[in-house]
Amino acid sequence: MPGCILRVVSSSTDVESLIKASGLRPYKVYREGEPLVPVRKLVNKYSGFNIHVSIADGSSLDRQVRDAIRFLKRHSAGLGRLKRHRKFEEMTLDFGLWRGTDETEPLARFCRLPAILIELAGRHGIALELSFYGSNKKRQG
């Protein structure tokens, strides 16, 4: 989904202790073995939680990056506690972007991530991910 989220994965279903240590406010908490969607048989393979880092539209990587840099600076202490927690497994910053599908879109799309973002994420062992979703035009039309 467009926007930037921080995904935190836990080695335990006791996700609350990670949330408390981090001081962050997740919008989604999930546990291994629980249903992904209530009416389906698919289950979560991992436990963890997601945090909104940027709600910028998927056509604005620059805005998402600025928000992510601000987030990483503001929450550095909590992210450090999280990384050192014994139930912590991994973190990923996922930048959700629209990909064009009509003839007005360029043939190629280049996404540059600034060194400061990579440095700040690297301090906490946070992976960076770019997720591309169907055209924004389809959703607006």
C-alpha positions as CSV (number, residue, x, y, z in Angstrom):
1,M,0.0,0.0,0.0
2,P,1.4,3.4,-0.8
3,G,3.0,5.4,2.0
4,C,6.0,4.3,4.1
5,I,5.6,1.8,7.0
6,L,8.1,0.3,9.4
7,R,7.5,-3.5,9.8
8,V,8.9,-5.0,12.9
9,V,9.2,-8.8,13.2
10,S,9.4,-10.6,16.5
11,S,10.8,-14.0,17.4
12,S,7.9,-14.4,19.9
13,T,4.1,-13.9,19.9
14,D,4.7,-11.6,22.9
15,V,4.7,-8.5,20.7
16,E,3.6,-6.2,23.5
17,S,7.0,-6.3,25.2
18,L,8.6,-5.1,21.9
19,I,6.0,-2.3,21.6
20,K,6.6,-1.2,25.1
21,A,10.4,-1.2,24.8
22,S,10.2,0.8,21.6
23,G,7.7,3.5,22.7
24,L,6.2,3.3,19.2
25,R,2.4,3.2,18.4
26,P,1.6,0.5,15.9
27,Y,-1.5,0.6,13.7
28,K,-1.3,-3.2,13.2
29,V,-0.2,-6.0,15.5
30,Y,-0.1,-9.6,14.2
31,R,0.9,-13.0,15.7
32,E,2.3,-16.1,14.2
33,G,-0.5,-18.7,13.6
34,E,-3.4,-16.1,13.7
35,P,-5.5,-15.7,10.6
36,L,-4.3,-13.1,8.1
37,V,-7.9,-12.3,7.2
38,P,-10.8,-13.6,9.4
39,V,-12.6,-15.4,6.6
40,R,-9.6,-17.1,5.1
41,K,-7.5,-20.1,6.1
42,L,-4.2,-18.3,5.5
43,V,-2.3,-17.6,8.8
44,N,0.5,-15.2,9.7
45,K,4.0,-16.8,9.3
46,Y,5.5,-14.2,11.8
47,S,4.6,-12.1,14.8
48,G,5.2,-8.3,14.8
49,F,3.7,-4.9,14.2
50,N,3.5,-2.1,11.6
51,I,4.0,1.6,12.2
52,H,3.0,4.4,9.8
53,V,6.1,6.4,9.0
54,S,4.7,8.4,6.1
55,I,1.2,8.8,4.7
56,A,2.5,10.6,1.6
57,D,1.0,9.5,-1.6
58,G,2.7,6.7,-3.5
59,S,3.7,9.1,-6.3
60,S,6.0,11.0,-3.9
61,L,9.1,9.0,-2.9
62,D,10.9,12.2,-1.9
63,R,8.2,13.1,0.7
64,Q,8.2,9.5,2.1
65,V,12.0,9.7,2.4
66,R,11.9,13.0,4.2
67,D,9.3,11.6,6.6
68,A,11.3,8.5,7.1
69,I,14.5,10.5,7.9
70,R,12.6,12.6,10.4
71,F,11.0,9.4,12.0
72,L,14.4,7.7,12.3
73,K,16.0,10.7,14.0
74,R,13.0,11.3,16.3
75,H,12.7,7.6,17.4
76,S,16.4,6.7,17.4
77,A,16.5,5.8,21.2
78,G,13.3,3.6,20.9
79,L,14.6,1.9,17.8
80,G,17.9,1.1,19.6
81,R,16.0,-0.4,22.5
82,L,13.9,-2.4,20.0
83,K,17.0,-3.8,18.2
84,R,18.6,-4.9,21.5
85,H,15.4,-6.6,22.8
86,R,15.8,-10.3,23.1
87,K,12.5,-11.0,21.2
88,F,13.4,-8.7,18.3
89,E,14.1,-10.3,14.9
90,E,14.2,-7.7,12.1
91,M,12.9,-4.3,10.9
92,T,12.1,-3.1,7.4
93,L,11.2,0.3,6.1
94,D,8.8,-0.3,3.2
95,F,8.2,2.6,0.7
96,G,4.9,2.0,-1.1
97,L,4.9,3.5,-4.6
98,W,2.6,3.7,-7.6
99,R,3.8,2.3,-10.8
100,G,2.4,3.6,-14.0
101,T,0.6,1.3,-16.4
102,D,-0.6,3.6,-19.2
103,E,1.3,5.0,-22.3
104,T,1.9,8.4,-20.6
105,E,4.2,6.9,-18.0
106,P,7.9,6.8,-18.6
107,L,9.5,3.6,-19.8
108,A,11.8,3.5,-16.8
109,R,11.5,4.7,-13.2
110,F,14.6,5.4,-11.1
111,C,14.4,5.6,-7.3
112,R,17.3,7.2,-5.5
113,L,17.6,6.8,-1.7
114,P,19.9,9.4,-0.1
115,A,22.9,8.4,1.9
116,I,21.5,9.9,5.2
117,L,18.5,7.6,5.0
118,I,20.7,4.6,4.4
119,E,23.0,5.6,7.2
120,L,20.2,6.2,9.7
121,A,18.5,2.9,8.8
122,G,21.8,1.1,8.9
123,R,22.5,2.2,12.5
124,H,19.5,0.1,13.6
125,G,19.9,-2.7,11.1
126,I,16.7,-1.6,9.2
127,A,16.3,-3.0,5.7
128,L,14.9,-0.8,3.0
129,E,12.2,-2.0,0.6
130,L,10.5,-0.4,-2.4
131,S,7.1,-1.9,-3.1
132,F,5.4,-0.9,-6.4
133,Y,1.6,-1.0,-6.8
134,G,-0.7,-0.7,-9.7
135,S,-1.4,2.6,-11.4
136,N,-2.8,5.4,-9.2
137,K,-5.0,6.3,-12.2
138,K,-7.1,3.2,-11.7
139,R,-7.8,4.1,-8.1
140,Q,-8.7,7.7,-8.8
141,G,-10.9,7.0,-11.9
